[in-house]
Amino acid sequence: MDEFMAAAIAQARQGLNEGGIPIGSVLVKDGQIVGRGHNKRVQDNDPVTHAEIDCLRNAGRIGSYQDTILYSTLMPCYLCAGAVVQFGIKKVIAGESKTFPGAKEFMESHGVEVIDLNLEECEQLMSNFIQAHPQLWNEDIGK
């Protein structure tokens, strides 16, 4: 596992420690992390503060996003995939998609390279959370 996915996992664990949903994300530009974030829907009482959105907010205005890579511990949902497409991010690396398939095909149909690492650590983090908090998880994914 590379340092960027490790940083995303650290963000997911931070979110879990704060009482939130364990999904983390980092944005990388020129080999450097320019933004970090984690799902804060519970902490901020904000339905759209998904990890990727929090990460982009924390990165701030960086000009063009076309030469960035977005790492996320979970395959991005349609909300976050929409942000990826809107800002022209050309590559997304997801920790896993078994617990939630996300919007991989949507991103790919808009020219985004999507890599699913299928990491056991990411899958276990989400599986444990979903089992312990099914109602909160279903709220997060709009069920």
C-alpha positions as CSV (number, residue, x, y, z in Angstrom):
1,M,0.0,0.0,0.0
2,D,1.4,3.4,-0.9
3,E,1.6,6.4,1.5
4,F,-1.4,8.1,-0.1
5,M,-3.8,5.3,0.6
6,A,-2.3,5.0,4.1
7,A,-3.1,8.7,4.6
8,A,-6.7,8.1,3.4
9,I,-7.1,5.2,5.8
10,A,-5.8,7.4,8.6
11,Q,-8.5,9.9,7.7
12,A,-11.1,7.2,7.8
13,R,-10.0,6.1,11.2
14,Q,-10.1,9.7,12.4
15,G,-13.7,10.0,11.3
16,L,-14.6,6.8,13.1
17,N,-12.8,8.0,16.3
18,E,-14.9,11.2,16.0
19,G,-18.1,9.1,16.0
20,G,-18.6,9.3,12.2
21,I,-18.5,7.1,9.2
22,P,-15.1,5.7,8.5
23,I,-14.4,6.9,5.0
24,G,-11.3,8.9,4.2
25,S,-9.8,10.7,1.2
26,V,-6.7,12.5,0.1
27,L,-6.0,14.6,-3.0
28,V,-2.5,14.3,-4.5
29,K,-0.8,16.8,-6.9
30,D,2.8,16.5,-8.1
31,G,3.4,13.7,-5.6
32,Q,2.2,15.7,-2.6
33,I,-0.9,15.6,-0.6
34,V,-2.8,18.9,-1.1
35,G,-6.0,18.0,0.7
36,R,-7.2,15.5,3.3
37,G,-10.7,14.8,4.4
38,H,-13.1,12.3,6.0
39,N,-16.8,11.8,6.1
40,K,-18.3,14.3,8.5
41,R,-22.0,13.9,8.0
42,V,-22.5,13.0,11.6
43,Q,-20.0,15.4,13.1
44,D,-21.2,18.4,11.1
45,N,-24.9,17.4,10.8
46,D,-24.3,18.0,7.0
47,P,-25.7,15.4,4.6
48,V,-23.1,16.3,1.8
49,T,-19.9,16.3,3.8
50,H,-18.7,13.0,2.3
51,A,-14.9,12.3,2.6
52,E,-14.1,13.3,-1.0
53,I,-16.1,16.6,-0.6
54,D,-14.3,17.4,2.7
55,C,-11.0,16.6,1.0
56,L,-11.7,19.0,-1.9
57,R,-12.8,21.7,0.5
58,N,-9.7,21.3,2.5
59,A,-7.5,21.4,-0.6
60,G,-9.1,24.8,-1.5
61,R,-8.7,26.4,-4.8
62,I,-5.7,24.9,-6.5
63,G,-6.4,25.9,-10.1
64,S,-6.6,23.0,-12.4
65,Y,-7.4,19.6,-10.9
66,Q,-6.6,17.7,-14.1
67,D,-3.2,16.6,-12.9
68,T,-4.5,15.4,-9.5
69,I,-5.3,11.9,-8.2
70,L,-8.1,11.4,-5.7
71,Y,-7.6,8.5,-3.2
72,S,-10.6,7.3,-1.3
73,T,-11.0,4.3,1.1
74,L,-14.3,3.5,-0.5
75,M,-15.5,3.7,-4.2
76,P,-17.0,7.2,-4.5
77,C,-20.7,7.6,-4.7
78,Y,-22.5,9.6,-7.4
79,L,-22.3,12.8,-5.3
80,C,-18.5,12.5,-5.1
81,A,-18.1,11.1,-8.6
82,G,-20.0,14.2,-9.8
83,A,-17.4,16.4,-8.1
84,V,-14.6,14.3,-9.7
85,V,-16.1,14.8,-13.1
86,Q,-17.0,18.5,-12.6
87,F,-13.4,19.4,-11.6
88,G,-11.7,17.3,-14.2
89,I,-9.9,14.9,-11.9
90,K,-8.6,12.2,-14.2
91,K,-7.7,9.4,-11.8
92,V,-9.4,8.0,-8.7
93,I,-7.9,5.2,-6.6
94,A,-10.4,3.5,-4.3
95,G,-9.5,1.2,-1.4
96,E,-12.5,-1.1,-2.0
97,S,-15.9,-1.4,-3.6
98,K,-17.3,-4.6,-2.1
99,T,-19.2,-3.0,0.7
100,F,-20.5,-0.2,-1.7
101,P,-20.1,-0.3,-5.5
102,G,-20.2,3.4,-5.9
103,A,-20.2,5.2,-9.2
104,K,-17.2,3.6,-11.0
105,E,-18.9,3.3,-14.4
106,F,-20.2,6.9,-14.2
107,M,-16.7,8.2,-13.7
108,E,-15.2,5.9,-16.3
109,S,-17.9,7.0,-18.8
110,H,-16.5,10.6,-18.3
111,G,-12.9,9.6,-19.0
112,V,-11.8,9.1,-15.4
113,E,-9.3,6.2,-14.8
114,V,-10.6,4.3,-11.8
115,I,-8.5,1.8,-9.9
116,D,-10.0,-0.4,-7.2
117,L,-7.3,-1.7,-4.9
118,N,-9.7,-4.2,-3.2
119,L,-7.9,-3.7,0.1
120,E,-8.9,-6.0,3.0
121,E,-8.2,-3.2,5.5
122,C,-10.6,-0.8,3.9
123,E,-13.3,-3.5,3.4
124,Q,-13.0,-4.7,7.0
125,L,-13.3,-1.1,8.3
126,M,-16.5,-0.6,6.4
127,S,-17.9,-4.0,7.1
128,N,-17.4,-3.6,10.8
129,F,-19.1,-0.2,10.7
130,I,-22.0,-1.3,8.6
131,Q,-22.7,-4.2,10.9
132,A,-22.5,-2.0,14.0
133,H,-24.5,0.9,12.6
134,P,-26.7,-0.2,9.7
135,Q,-29.2,2.6,10.1
136,L,-26.5,5.3,10.0
137,W,-24.9,3.6,6.9
138,N,-28.3,3.4,5.1
139,E,-28.8,7.1,5.8
140,D,-25.4,7.8,4.4
141,I,-26.1,6.0,1.1
142,G,-29.6,7.4,0.7
143,K,-31.6,4.2,1.6
